[in-house]
């Protein structure tokens, strides 16, 4: 007898997982709460103007105007009317352009307008304004500005402000005010630059105050070396006691060139 057994049929179906693409949204991962949706801002456009173009446009906008305060301020207000934020970088670049062109009155007007807006009150802006006032011949306004900055920042005032105001007093011949500013420098512990020491030494010689001249040079002796930038490289140069650094360097360079010419001529003869 034959017995037939039928087993249960087994069908092996391999189900493959297919990756269904999902549309990605603008999101940034947050460590605490997961991903947050980010959507593009409405007021941003693809056409953007750089700060250089803005600064050039600002210079052209105010350059041909008269010196009337209301006219210049109105042009500057219309320039920044549609800006979401104050264009501080563009204004600073425009000030650099005006400084290169020596438009001192325009610099004074732009900086004062910027200060009235409550923007850009930095040491660089104050120094640019002080320099423009001195170059434009407004001595009283420059003294008033320096007094305000000195009373406000006192110990944090950079040395360049003292150098600028002392050089102004030196050119005007008001030596007493020059001595007062130098005394303030010494009280605050600000070491004077070599140019300030030279100006004070010349004034002491002129006024025949030789004892103060000797004390000044004992306290601040002339440096033996100084650093200068020649073709982008920082070079150490020896300073001579009679302040003839340039003459000495020129002589050294001429002697070096003469020696090189002699060596080249001997090589050609051989």
ZIVENTA-V274484 format. One record per pair of residues at least 12 apart in sequence whose C-alpha atoms are under 6 Angstrom apart, sorted by the first residue. I is the first residue (numbers start at 1). GAP is how many residues later the second one is. Records with the same first field share a line. If there is no record, write none. Layout:
I: GAP, GAP
This chain:
26: 12
51: 39
54: 36
55: 35, 38, 39
104: 28
108: 21
130: 12
166: 12
201: 12
224: 14, 15
225: 12, 13, 14
